[in-house]
Amino acid sequence: MKMNPASPHDLALAAARFAALGSEQRLQVLRLLVRAGPDGLTIGTLGDRAGITGSTLTHHLKLLVAAGLVRQQRQGRSIICAAVSHDAVQDLSEFLMTECCADAAVPCPDHPHGKHHR
């Protein structure tokens, strides 16, 4: 089967996003924000739930924002953090899974994704 490699831009974006998730604490922050839905969480609430406070949380959020996985918005005196539309997180998953089993000799019946099933 012919392989359709991702564009250099796609690879660079995915690598930056995976690098941003290369910390248990940042992954935990993103998961909490995904769970919170589109309304997001204040930084204080996020820090309490994650058990991360102060400059450490600020550092992790800065990396997640730079990778395009989290956005921040000021609402009055609070800063609200929210996972970027779930599309960014979904795109990251699909980046890996889009070609799942593409080079397998036999289609993978238990994987309803990938080119064999489209």
The first five atom37 places (N, CA, C, CB, O) and aatype in JSON, in Angstrom:
{
  "aatype": [12, 11, 12, 2, 14, 0, 15, 14, 8, 3, 10, 0, 10, 0, 0, 0, 1, 13, 0, 0, 10, 7, 15, 6, 5, 1, 10, 5, 19, 10, 1, 10, 10, 19, 1, 0, 7, 14, 3, 7, 10, 16, 9, 7, 16, 10, 7, 3, 1, 0, 7, 9, 16, 7, 15, 16, 10, 16, 8, 8, 10, 11, 10, 10, 19, 0, 0, 7, 10, 19, 1, 5, 5, 1, 5, 7, 1, 15, 9, 9, 4, 0, 0, 19, 15, 8, 3, 0, 19, 5, 3, 10, 15, 6, 13, 10, 12, 16, 6, 4, 4, 0, 3, 0, 0, 19, 14, 4, 14, 3, 8, 14, 8, 7, 11, 8, 8, 1],
  "atom_mask": [
    [1, 1, 1, 1, 1],
    [1, 1, 1, 1, 1],
    [1, 1, 1, 1, 1],
    [1, 1, 1, 1, 1],
    [1, 1, 1, 1, 1],
    [1, 1, 1, 1, 1],
    [1, 1, 1, 1, 1],
    [1, 1, 1, 1, 1],
    [1, 1, 1, 1, 1],
    [1, 1, 1, 1, 1],
    [1, 1, 1, 1, 1],
    [1, 1, 1, 1, 1],
    [1, 1, 1, 1, 1],
    [1, 1, 1, 1, 1],
    [1, 1, 1, 1, 1],
    [1, 1, 1, 1, 1],
    [1, 1, 1, 1, 1],
    [1, 1, 1, 1, 1],
    [1, 1, 1, 1, 1],
    [1, 1, 1, 1, 1],
    [1, 1, 1, 1, 1],
    [1, 1, 1, 0, 1],
    [1, 1, 1, 1, 1],
    [1, 1, 1, 1, 1],
    [1, 1, 1, 1, 1],
    [1, 1, 1, 1, 1],
    [1, 1, 1, 1, 1],
    [1, 1, 1, 1, 1],
    [1, 1, 1, 1, 1],
    [1, 1, 1, 1, 1],
    [1, 1, 1, 1, 1],
    [1, 1, 1, 1, 1],
    [1, 1, 1, 1, 1],
    [1, 1, 1, 1, 1],
    [1, 1, 1, 1, 1],
    [1, 1, 1, 1, 1],
    [1, 1, 1, 0, 1],
    [1, 1, 1, 1, 1],
    [1, 1, 1, 1, 1],
    [1, 1, 1, 0, 1],
    [1, 1, 1, 1, 1],
    [1, 1, 1, 1, 1],
    [1, 1, 1, 1, 1],
    [1, 1, 1, 0, 1],
    [1, 1, 1, 1, 1],
    [1, 1, 1, 1, 1],
    [1, 1, 1, 0, 1],
    [1, 1, 1, 1, 1],
    [1, 1, 1, 1, 1],
    [1, 1, 1, 1, 1],
    [1, 1, 1, 0, 1],
    [1, 1, 1, 1, 1],
    [1, 1, 1, 1, 1],
    [1, 1, 1, 0, 1],
    [1, 1, 1, 1, 1],
    [1, 1, 1, 1, 1],
    [1, 1, 1, 1, 1],
    [1, 1, 1, 1, 1],
    [1, 1, 1, 1, 1],
    [1, 1, 1, 1, 1],
    [1, 1, 1, 1, 1],
    [1, 1, 1, 1, 1],
    [1, 1, 1, 1, 1],
    [1, 1, 1, 1, 1],
    [1, 1, 1, 1, 1],
    [1, 1, 1, 1, 1],
    [1, 1, 1, 1, 1],
    [1, 1, 1, 0, 1],
    [1, 1, 1, 1, 1],
    [1, 1, 1, 1, 1],
    [1, 1, 1, 1, 1],
    [1, 1, 1, 1, 1],
    [1, 1, 1, 1, 1],
    [1, 1, 1, 1, 1],
    [1, 1, 1, 1, 1],
    [1, 1, 1, 0, 1],
    [1, 1, 1, 1, 1],
    [1, 1, 1, 1, 1],
    [1, 1, 1, 1, 1],
    [1, 1, 1, 1, 1],
    [1, 1, 1, 1, 1],
    [1, 1, 1, 1, 1],
    [1, 1, 1, 1, 1],
    [1, 1, 1, 1, 1],
    [1, 1, 1, 1, 1],
    [1, 1, 1, 1, 1],
    [1, 1, 1, 1, 1],
    [1, 1, 1, 1, 1],
    [1, 1, 1, 1, 1],
    [1, 1, 1, 1, 1],
    [1, 1, 1, 1, 1],
    [1, 1, 1, 1, 1],
    [1, 1, 1, 1, 1],
    [1, 1, 1, 1, 1],
    [1, 1, 1, 1, 1],
    [1, 1, 1, 1, 1],
    [1, 1, 1, 1, 1],
    [1, 1, 1, 1, 1],
    [1, 1, 1, 1, 1],
    [1, 1, 1, 1, 1],
    [1, 1, 1, 1, 1],
    [1, 1, 1, 1, 1],
    [1, 1, 1, 1, 1],
    [1, 1, 1, 1, 1],
    [1, 1, 1, 1, 1],
    [1, 1, 1, 1, 1],
    [1, 1, 1, 1, 1],
    [1, 1, 1, 1, 1],
    [1, 1, 1, 1, 1],
    [1, 1, 1, 1, 1],
    [1, 1, 1, 1, 1],
    [1, 1, 1, 1, 1],
    [1, 1, 1, 1, 1],
    [1, 1, 1, 0, 1],
    [1, 1, 1, 1, 1],
    [1, 1, 1, 1, 1],
    [1, 1, 1, 1, 1],
    [1, 1, 1, 1, 1]
  ],
  "atom_positions": [
    [[0.84, -1.16, 0.0], [0.0, 0.0, 0.0], [0.89, 1.23, 0.0], [-0.95, -0.01, 1.2], [1.89, 1.28, 0.7]],
    [[0.51, 2.22, -0.79], [1.28, 3.44, -0.89], [1.14, 4.26, 0.39], [0.84, 4.27, -2.11], [0.03, 4.44, 0.91]],
    [[2.25, 4.75, 0.89], [2.25, 5.53, 2.11], [2.1, 7.01, 1.77], [3.54, 5.29, 2.91], [2.79, 7.5, 0.88]],
    [[1.22, 7.71, 2.45], [1.04, 9.14, 2.27], [1.61, 9.84, 3.5], [-0.46, 9.5, 2.06], [0.9, 10.02, 4.49]],
    [[2.87, 10.24, 3.45], [3.47, 10.84, 4.63], [2.83, 12.18, 4.96], [4.98, 11.01, 4.44], [2.35, 12.89, 4.08]],
    [[2.84, 12.51, 6.23], [2.33, 13.8, 6.67], [3.26, 14.89, 6.14], [2.22, 13.87, 8.23], [4.45, 14.66, 5.94]],
    [[2.7, 16.06, 5.92], [3.51, 17.18, 5.46], [4.48, 17.6, 6.57], [2.61, 18.38, 5.05], [4.25, 17.3, 7.74]],
    [[5.56, 18.27, 6.19], [6.51, 18.75, 7.21], [5.82, 19.63, 8.26], [7.65, 19.53, 6.56], [6.17, 19.59, 9.44]],
    [[4.84, 20.43, 7.83], [4.11, 21.28, 8.77], [3.33, 20.42, 9.76], [3.16, 22.23, 8.03], [3.35, 20.68, 10.96]],
    [[2.64, 19.39, 9.26], [1.89, 18.49, 10.14], [2.81, 17.81, 11.14], [1.14, 17.43, 9.31], [2.48, 17.69, 12.32]],
    [[3.96, 17.36, 10.67], [4.92, 16.69, 11.55], [5.44, 17.65, 12.61], [6.1, 16.11, 10.75], [5.55, 17.29, 13.78]],
    [[5.77, 18.88, 12.2], [6.29, 19.86, 13.15], [5.24, 20.22, 14.2], [6.75, 21.13, 12.4], [5.56, 20.32, 15.38]],
    [[4.0, 20.4, 13.76], [2.93, 20.75, 14.69], [2.68, 19.6, 15.67], [1.65, 21.09, 13.93], [2.56, 19.82, 16.87]],
    [[2.6, 18.39, 15.15], [2.37, 17.23, 16.02], [3.53, 17.06, 17.0], [2.19, 15.94, 15.18], [3.31, 16.78, 18.18]],
    [[4.76, 17.23, 16.53], [5.92, 17.08, 17.41], [5.89, 18.13, 18.52], [7.22, 17.21, 16.6], [6.2, 17.81, 19.67]],
    [[5.53, 19.36, 18.19], [5.45, 20.42, 19.2], [4.37, 20.1, 20.23], [5.17, 21.78, 18.54], [4.56, 20.31, 21.43]],
    [[3.25, 19.6, 19.75], [2.15, 19.28, 20.68], [2.5, 18.08, 21.56], [0.87, 19.0, 19.89], [2.22, 18.09, 22.76]],
    [[3.1, 17.06, 20.97], [3.5, 15.91, 21.79], [4.58, 16.31, 22.78], [3.99, 14.76, 20.91], [4.58, 15.83, 23.91]],
    [[5.5, 17.17, 22.38], [6.55, 17.64, 23.3], [5.93, 18.39, 24.47], [7.57, 18.55, 22.56], [6.36, 18.24, 25.62]],
    [[4.91, 19.19, 24.19], [4.23, 19.93, 25.26], [3.55, 18.98, 26.24], [3.21, 20.9, 24.67], [3.36, 19.33, 27.41]],
    [[3.19, 17.81, 25.79], [2.53, 16.83, 26.64], [3.53, 15.86, 27.28], [1.51, 16.05, 25.84], [3.14, 14.87, 27.91]],
    [[4.81, 16.15, 27.12], [5.86, 15.28, 27.62], [6.11, 15.37, 29.11], [0.0, 0.0, 0.0], [7.18, 15.0, 29.59]],
    [[5.16, 15.86, 29.83], [5.25, 15.96, 31.29], [3.95, 15.43, 31.88], [5.52, 17.45, 31.74], [2.87, 15.73, 31.38]],
    [[4.06, 14.65, 32.94], [2.85, 14.12, 33.58], [1.96, 15.26, 34.05], [3.21, 13.22, 34.77], [0.74, 15.17, 33.95]],
    [[2.56, 16.32, 34.56], [1.75, 17.44, 35.06], [1.03, 18.16, 33.93], [2.64, 18.43, 35.83], [-0.14, 18.52, 34.09]],
    [[1.7, 18.38, 32.8], [1.03, 19.05, 31.68], [-0.07, 18.17, 31.1], [2.04, 19.42, 30.58], [-1.13, 18.67, 30.73]],
    [[0.18, 16.88, 31.02], [-0.85, 15.97, 30.54], [-2.05, 15.99, 31.49], [-0.29, 14.53, 30.41], [-3.2, 15.98, 31.04]],
    [[-1.79, 16.01, 32.78], [-2.87, 16.09, 33.76], [-3.65, 17.39, 33.6], [-2.3, 15.97, 35.19], [-4.88, 17.37, 33.66]],
    [[-2.97, 18.51, 33.4], [-3.64, 19.8, 33.21], [-4.54, 19.74, 31.99], [-2.6, 20.93, 33.05], [-5.69, 20.17, 32.05]],
    [[-4.03, 19.21, 30.88], [-4.85, 19.13, 29.67], [-6.07, 18.23, 29.89], [-4.01, 18.6, 28.49], [-7.17, 18.57, 29.47]],
    [[-5.88, 17.11, 30.55], [-7.01, 16.2, 30.81], [-8.06, 16.88, 31.67], [-6.52, 14.92, 31.51], [-9.26, 16.72, 31.41]],
    [[-7.65, 17.64, 32.67], [-8.61, 18.37, 33.51], [-9.37, 19.4, 32.69], [-7.89, 19.04, 34.68], [-10.57, 19.59, 32.9]],
    [[-8.69, 20.07, 31.77], [-9.35, 21.07, 30.95], [-10.3, 20.43, 29.93], [-8.32, 21.92, 30.23], [-11.36, 20.97, 29.64]],
    [[-9.92, 19.29, 29.4], [-10.81, 18.57, 28.49], [-12.07, 18.15, 29.26], [-10.1, 17.32, 27.87], [-13.18, 18.27, 28.75]],
    [[-11.88, 17.66, 30.48], [-13.02, 17.26, 31.32], [-13.93, 18.44, 31.64], [-12.53, 16.62, 32.62], [-15.15, 18.28, 31.74]],
    [[-13.35, 19.63, 31.8], [-14.12, 20.81, 32.17], [-15.0, 21.31, 31.03], [-13.2, 21.93, 32.62], [-15.96, 22.04, 31.26]],
    [[-14.68, 20.92, 29.81], [-15.48, 21.34, 28.66], [-15.16, 22.76, 28.23], [0.0, 0.0, 0.0], [-14.16, 23.33, 28.65]],
    [[-16.0, 23.32, 27.38], [-15.7, 24.61, 26.77], [-15.66, 25.79, 27.74], [-16.71, 24.89, 25.71], [-15.08, 26.82, 27.42]],
    [[-16.27, 25.65, 28.92], [-16.23, 26.75, 29.9], [-14.88, 26.86, 30.58], [-17.3, 26.55, 30.94], [-14.54, 27.92, 31.11]],
    [[-14.09, 25.79, 30.57], [-12.77, 25.82, 31.15], [-12.78, 25.96, 32.66], [0.0, 0.0, 0.0], [-13.8, 25.73, 33.31]],
    [[-11.65, 26.32, 33.21], [-11.47, 26.48, 34.65], [-10.64, 27.73, 34.92], [-10.79, 25.23, 35.27], [-9.82, 28.12, 34.09]],
    [[-10.86, 28.35, 36.07], [-9.97, 29.44, 36.46], [-8.61, 28.82, 36.79], [-10.55, 30.25, 37.68], [-8.51, 27.63, 37.08]],
    [[-7.59, 29.64, 36.76], [-6.26, 29.13, 37.09], [-6.24, 28.58, 38.51], [-5.2, 30.24, 36.92], [-5.6, 27.56, 38.77]],
    [[-6.93, 29.26, 39.43], [-6.97, 28.79, 40.82], [-7.61, 27.42, 40.94], [0.0, 0.0, 0.0], [-7.08, 26.54, 41.62]],
    [[-8.74, 27.23, 40.29], [-9.43, 25.94, 40.33], [-8.58, 24.87, 39.66], [-10.8, 26.03, 39.64], [-8.47, 23.75, 40.16]],
    [[-7.99, 25.21, 38.52], [-7.14, 24.26, 37.81], [-5.97, 23.83, 38.69], [-6.63, 24.87, 36.5], [-5.65, 22.65, 38.78]],
    [[-5.33, 24.8, 39.32], [-4.21, 24.49, 40.21], [-4.62, 23.6, 41.37], [0.0, 0.0, 0.0], [-3.9, 22.67, 41.73]],
    [[-5.79, 23.89, 41.96], [-6.28, 23.07, 43.08], [-6.53, 21.64, 42.63], [-7.57, 23.67, 43.67], [-6.13, 20.69, 43.31]],
    [[-7.2, 21.48, 41.49], [-7.53, 20.14, 41.01], [-6.29, 19.36, 40.59], [-8.5, 20.22, 39.85], [-6.22, 18.14, 40.77]],
    [[-5.32, 20.06, 40.02], [-4.11, 19.39, 39.55], [-3.07, 19.23, 40.65], [-3.5, 20.16, 38.4], [-2.14, 18.43, 40.53]],
    [[-3.23, 19.99, 41.73], [-2.22, 19.96, 42.79], [-0.95, 20.68, 42.38], [0.0, 0.0, 0.0], [0.14, 20.37, 42.86]],
    [[-1.09, 21.65, 41.47], [0.05, 22.42, 40.96], [-0.29, 23.89, 41.18], [0.35, 22.1, 39.42], [-1.4, 24.32, 40.84]],
    [[0.62, 24.65, 41.72], [0.32, 26.06, 41.96], [1.46, 26.96, 41.49], [0.05, 26.3, 43.43], [2.54, 26.5, 41.12]],
    [[1.17, 28.24, 41.51], [2.16, 29.28, 41.29], [2.91, 29.2, 39.98], [0.0, 0.0, 0.0], [2.34, 28.93, 38.92]],
    [[4.2, 29.45, 40.07], [5.03, 29.55, 38.88], [5.12, 28.22, 38.12], [6.43, 30.02, 39.25], [5.32, 28.22, 36.9]],
    [[4.98, 27.11, 38.81], [5.02, 25.81, 38.13], [3.82, 25.66, 37.2], [5.05, 24.66, 39.16], [3.97, 25.22, 36.06]],
    [[2.64, 26.02, 37.69], [1.44, 25.95, 36.85], [1.55, 26.93, 35.69], [0.16, 26.24, 37.68], [1.21, 26.6, 34.56]],
    [[2.03, 28.13, 35.97], [2.21, 29.14, 34.93], [3.14, 28.62, 33.83], [2.77, 30.44, 35.52], [2.86, 28.8, 32.65]],
    [[4.23, 27.99, 34.22], [5.18, 27.41, 33.26], [4.5, 26.36, 32.39], [6.39, 26.79, 34.0], [4.64, 26.38, 31.16]],
    [[3.78, 25.45, 33.01], [3.11, 24.39, 32.25], [2.06, 24.97, 31.3], [2.46, 23.38, 33.21], [1.96, 24.54, 30.15]],
    [[1.29, 25.93, 31.77], [0.28, 26.55, 30.91], [0.92, 27.28, 29.74], [-0.57, 27.52, 31.72], [0.4, 27.24, 28.62]],
    [[2.03, 27.94, 29.97], [2.73, 28.66, 28.9], [3.11, 27.7, 27.77], [4.0, 29.36, 29.44], [2.94, 28.02, 26.59]],
    [[3.6, 26.52, 28.12], [3.99, 25.53, 27.11], [2.77, 24.98, 26.38], [4.77, 24.39, 27.76], [2.82, 24.77, 25.17]],
    [[1.69, 24.73, 27.1], [0.47, 24.2, 26.48], [-0.18, 25.25, 25.57], [-0.53, 23.75, 27.55], [-0.71, 24.9, 24.51]],
    [[-0.14, 26.5, 25.97], [-0.67, 27.58, 25.13], [0.17, 27.72, 23.87], [-0.7, 28.92, 25.91], [-0.38, 27.83, 22.78]],
    [[1.49, 27.7, 24.01], [2.38, 27.83, 22.86], [2.17, 26.71, 21.85], [3.83, 27.86, 23.31], [2.34, 26.91, 20.65]],
    [[1.81, 25.52, 22.34], [1.58, 24.37, 21.45], [0.19, 24.39, 20.84], [1.78, 23.06, 22.23], [-0.14, 23.54, 20.01]],
    [[-0.63, 25.35, 21.23], [-1.97, 25.45, 20.67], [-2.97, 24.48, 21.28], [0.0, 0.0, 0.0], [-4.03, 24.24, 20.71]],
    [[-2.65, 23.93, 22.44], [-3.54, 22.97, 23.08], [-4.45, 23.61, 24.13], [-2.73, 21.87, 23.73], [-5.5, 23.06, 24.47]],
    [[-4.05, 24.76, 24.63], [-4.82, 25.47, 25.66], [-4.9, 26.93, 25.28], [-4.17, 25.29, 27.07], [-3.96, 27.5, 24.73]],
    [[-6.03, 27.53, 25.58], [-6.16, 28.98, 25.39], [-6.53, 29.58, 26.73], [-7.22, 29.34, 24.29], [-7.14, 28.93, 27.58]],
    [[-6.16, 30.84, 26.91], [-6.5, 31.55, 28.14], [-7.26, 32.81, 27.77], [-5.23, 31.88, 28.96], [-7.01, 33.43, 26.75]],
    [[-8.21, 33.17, 28.64], [-9.02, 34.35, 28.39], [-9.28, 35.03, 29.72], [-10.35, 33.99, 27.67], [-9.67, 34.39, 30.7]],
    [[-9.07, 36.33, 29.75], [-9.35, 37.08, 30.97], [-10.85, 37.36, 31.05], [-8.54, 38.41, 31.02], [-11.46, 37.83, 30.09]],
    [[-11.43, 37.07, 32.22], [-12.82, 37.4, 32.5], [-12.84, 38.14, 33.82], [-13.74, 36.11, 32.53], [-12.75, 37.53, 34.89]],
    [[-12.94, 39.45, 33.74], [-12.88, 40.25, 34.96], [-11.5, 40.12, 35.58], [0.0, 0.0, 0.0], [-10.49, 40.41, 34.94]],
    [[-11.47, 39.7, 36.84], [-10.2, 39.55, 37.54], [-9.63, 38.14, 37.42], [-10.37, 39.91, 39.0], [-8.54, 37.86, 37.94]],
    [[-10.35, 37.26, 36.76], [-9.9, 35.87, 36.63], [-9.37, 35.59, 35.24], [-11.05, 34.91, 36.94], [-9.74, 36.24, 34.26]],
    [[-8.49, 34.61, 35.17], [-8.04, 34.1, 33.88], [-8.63, 32.71, 33.75], [-6.46, 34.09, 33.75], [-8.4, 31.84, 34.6]],
    [[-9.38, 32.51, 32.67], [-10.01, 31.22, 32.42], [-9.14, 30.46, 31.44], [-11.46, 31.4, 31.87], [-8.75, 30.99, 30.4]],
    [[-8.85, 29.22, 31.76], [-8.1, 28.34, 30.87], [-9.08, 27.31, 30.32], [-6.89, 27.65, 31.61], [-9.93, 26.8, 31.06]],
    [[-8.96, 27.02, 29.06], [-9.82, 26.01, 28.45], [-9.02, 25.23, 27.44], [-11.07, 26.65, 27.8], [-8.15, 25.77, 26.77]],
    [[-9.33, 23.96, 27.33], [-8.71, 23.17, 26.27], [-9.19, 23.78, 24.97], [-9.07, 21.63, 26.37], [-10.37, 24.09, 24.82]],
    [[-8.29, 23.93, 24.04], [-8.67, 24.45, 22.73], [-9.76, 23.54, 22.21], [-7.45, 24.51, 21.75], [-9.81, 22.36, 22.53]],
    [[-10.65, 24.1, 21.39], [-11.74, 23.27, 20.88], [-11.24, 21.85, 20.78], [-12.26, 23.79, 19.5], [-10.13, 21.6, 20.3]],
    [[-12.01, 20.96, 21.22], [-11.57, 19.58, 21.3], [-10.99, 19.09, 19.98], [-12.72, 18.69, 21.72], [-10.38, 18.02, 19.92]],
    [[-11.18, 19.86, 18.92], [-10.64, 19.49, 17.62], [-9.11, 19.36, 17.67], [-11.05, 20.51, 16.56], [-8.55, 18.46, 17.04]],
    [[-8.43, 20.25, 18.39], [-6.96, 20.19, 18.45], [-6.5, 18.91, 19.11], [-6.41, 21.39, 19.21], [-5.52, 18.3, 18.67]],
    [[-7.19, 18.49, 20.16], [-6.82, 17.25, 20.84], [-7.16, 16.06, 19.95], [-7.55, 17.14, 22.21], [-6.39, 15.11, 19.85]],
    [[-8.33, 16.11, 19.31], [-8.74, 15.05, 18.4], [-7.78, 14.93, 17.23], [-10.17, 15.29, 17.9], [-7.42, 13.83, 16.82]],
    [[-7.35, 16.07, 16.68], [-6.4, 16.07, 15.56], [-5.1, 15.38, 15.94], [-6.11, 17.49, 15.1], [-4.5, 14.68, 15.13]],
    [[-4.67, 15.58, 17.18], [-3.43, 14.95, 17.64], [-3.58, 13.43, 17.66], [-3.05, 15.47, 19.03], [-2.66, 12.71, 17.26]],
    [[-4.71, 12.97, 18.12], [-4.97, 11.53, 18.12], [-5.05, 10.99, 16.7], [-6.27, 11.22, 18.88], [-4.47, 9.96, 16.38]],
    [[-5.78, 11.7, 15.85], [-5.94, 11.25, 14.47], [-4.62, 11.27, 13.7], [-6.96, 12.12, 13.75], [-4.43, 10.48, 12.77]],
    [[-3.71, 12.17, 14.07], [-2.4, 12.21, 13.42], [-1.73, 10.84, 13.53], [-1.51, 13.31, 14.05], [-1.12, 10.36, 12.58]],
    [[-1.85, 10.23, 14.71], [-1.26, 8.9, 14.9], [-2.08, 7.79, 14.27], [-1.09, 8.63, 16.37], [-1.53, 6.85, 13.7]],
    [[-3.39, 7.9, 14.38], [-4.26, 6.79, 14.02], [-4.71, 6.77, 12.56], [-5.44, 6.82, 14.88], [-5.22, 5.75, 12.1]],
    [[-4.52, 7.85, 11.83], [-5.05, 7.92, 10.48], [-4.48, 6.84, 9.55], [-4.77, 9.27, 9.89], [-5.15, 6.39, 8.62]],
    [[-3.27, 6.44, 9.81], [-2.66, 5.41, 8.97], [-2.46, 4.1, 9.73], [-1.34, 5.9, 8.42], [-1.61, 3.29, 9.36]],
    [[-3.23, 3.92, 10.78], [-3.13, 2.69, 11.56], [-3.35, 1.49, 10.63], [-4.16, 2.69, 12.72], [-4.34, 1.44, 9.9]],
    [[-2.45, 0.56, 10.68], [-2.53, -0.69, 9.93], [-2.43, -0.48, 8.4], [-3.82, -1.42, 10.26], [-2.74, -1.4, 7.64]],
    [[-2.02, 0.7, 7.96], [-1.96, 1.0, 6.52], [-1.01, 0.06, 5.78], [-1.52, 2.45, 6.31], [-1.23, -0.24, 4.61]],
    [[0.02, -0.4, 6.44], [0.98, -1.28, 5.78], [0.8, -2.75, 6.17], [2.38, -0.85, 6.11], [1.62, -3.59, 5.81]],
    [[-0.26, -3.05, 6.89], [-0.52, -4.43, 7.31], [-0.95, -5.25, 6.09], [-1.6, -4.48, 8.42], [-1.69, -4.76, 5.24]],
    [[-0.49, -6.47, 6.01], [-0.84, -7.34, 4.89], [-2.33, -7.65, 4.88], [-0.04, -8.63, 4.96], [-2.93, -7.82, 3.81]],
    [[-2.92, -7.72, 6.05], [-4.35, -8.03, 6.19], [-4.99, -6.91, 7.0], [-4.57, -9.45, 6.87], [-4.42, -6.47, 8.01]],
    [[-6.16, -6.43, 6.58], [-6.82, -5.38, 7.36], [-7.03, -5.8, 8.81], [-8.16, -5.02, 6.73], [-7.25, -6.98, 9.1]],
    [[-6.96, -4.85, 9.7], [-7.12, -5.11, 11.13], [-8.6, -5.0, 11.49], [-6.27, -4.12, 11.99], [-9.13, -3.89, 11.56]],
    [[-9.28, -6.12, 11.71], [-10.72, -6.08, 11.95], [-11.12, -5.37, 13.24], [-11.26, -7.47, 11.96], [-12.24, -4.88, 13.35]],
    [[-10.23, -5.33, 14.23], [-10.6, -4.7, 15.49], [-10.23, -3.22, 15.55], [-9.94, -5.42, 16.63], [-10.34, -2.6, 16.61]],
    [[-9.79, -2.66, 14.44], [-9.45, -1.23, 14.37], [-10.35, -0.57, 13.32], [-7.92, -1.01, 14.02], [-10.07, -0.67, 12.13]],
    [[-11.41, 0.1, 13.74], [-12.33, 0.71, 12.78], [-11.83, 2.02, 12.18], [-13.66, 0.95, 13.45], [-12.62, 2.81, 11.67]],
    [[-10.53, 2.25, 12.24], [-9.95, 3.45, 11.68], [-8.85, 3.05, 10.71], [-9.4, 4.37, 12.8], [-8.6, 1.86, 10.52]],
    [[-8.21, 3.99, 10.11], [-7.12, 3.68, 9.19], [-7.65, 3.51, 7.78], [0.0, 0.0, 0.0], [-8.86, 3.45, 7.56]],
    [[-6.76, 3.44, 6.85], [-7.12, 3.44, 5.42], [-7.84, 2.17, 4.99], [-5.88, 3.61, 4.59], [-8.6, 2.21, 4.02]],
    [[-7.62, 1.08, 5.67], [-8.3, -0.16, 5.27], [-9.81, -0.07, 5.45], [-7.75, -1.33, 6.05], [-10.56, -0.85, 4.86]],
    [[-10.25, 0.86, 6.27], [-11.66, 0.91, 6.64], [-12.37, 2.15, 6.14], [-11.8, 0.81, 8.12], [-13.51, 2.4, 6.54]],
    [[-11.75, 2.93, 5.31], [-12.37, 4.17, 4.85], [-13.0, 4.0, 3.52], [-11.38, 5.29, 4.8], [-13.57, 4.94, 2.98]]
  ]
}
